[in-house]
Amino acid sequence: HVPLVETGGGLVQPGGSLSLSCAASRGSFISMYTGEWYRQAPGKQRELVAAISTRGSPTYADSTKGRFTISRDNFKNTIYLQMNRLESEDTAVYYCRIWGPGADYWGQGTQVTVSS
């Protein structure tokens, strides 16, 4: 089991920015895993927001492309999500996930609220 701790959520005005972090415990060697951020808004299904491969190649949902940036620091065992030009539709609980051969771990989620 690899505990994941997400931080950085909060309340922001439309057009603002937030940066989320997903930290794995020391010695987790997340370099072996794909990293992903998901979100779930009230009454909606959980959706993939962004992913980053073990080699650092990112992919994004159409709704976040050009506004969100996923990155990773394997030495710090951390996956990041920089969110810019936030919209009210981005309001959701954001979850990180890391997965690989024989492993699939989720964080507890962090609330992001975009509102004026």
N, C-alpha and C positions, 0 to 999 in steps of 0.2 A: 504494500500500500504506500502511495506517495501522497501525503497531504499537500493540498494546494490552497494558498491563501490569496484571495483577491482583495485589492485595495484601490482606492482612488475614485470610487463612485461619489455621487452627491447631486446637489441641485445646481443647475446652470441655466442661464437665459438662452433663448434661441440665438444662434449665431456664435455662441461661446464654444469653449474647448474644455475637454477633460482628458486626463491620462490615466488609464487603468494598468495595474500591475498584477501579475499572477506569479507568486513565488512558490517554488517547490522547496522541500526541506533539503538541507545541506547533504551532499552526497547522493542526490537523486539522479544525477547524470541525465538531465533532460535532453541533452544533445541527441539521444537515441530516439526521441519521440517527436512526432508531429504536434504542433501546438495550434489550438483553435480557440476562438472566442465565439460564443453563442449569446443570444438574448431571447428573452421571453417577456412579451407584453401581456397585460391582463386580458384574459379571454382569447389569447392567440397561442399558436404552437411555437415551440422553441425553434429558432432559425439560426443557421450558421451566418456569422457576420464576416469573419476573416479567418484564414488559415495560413500557417507558415510551415514549410517542410523542414526536414532535418538539415537541408542544405541552405535554408534561409530564403527560399522562394515563396513569395506571398501570393495569395489569391483572395479575392473579395466578392461579397455579394454585390449585385448591381446597385442596390440601394445605398451602399457605403463607399463604393469605388470613388476615388478622388477626394474623399473627405476623411477616411480613416486610414491609419497606417499601423500594421502589425509588425512587430520586431521581436528579436530574442537575444538574450545574453546568456549563453550557455555557462559561462564562468560564474555568473550570479544565479544560475538556475531560475531564470525569470523570463516570462513572456509578457510583452507590453502591447497595449492598444492605445494609440493616440487618436483622439476623436476631435475633429475640427468642424466648424460650421454646423453645429448640432441643431437638430430640428425637433419639434415636439414629437414627431413620429419615432424618434430614437429613444423615447422613454421606455424603459424596460429594466428587468433584472438581467445583468450580464454575468455569464459564466465562462470560466476558462476550462479547457480540457486538454490533456496531453494523452497521446495514445501511440502504441507501437506493438511490436510482437509480444503477445501475452500480457499487455498492459492497457488499461483504459481508466483514467482518473479524472474526476471532476472537482472543481472548486465549489464553495458554498454559495457563491453568487454575491454580486454587489449591485445596489440600486443606483440607477442613473435616471434622473428626472430633469427634463428640459421644459422649462416653464417660465413665463414672465410674471 
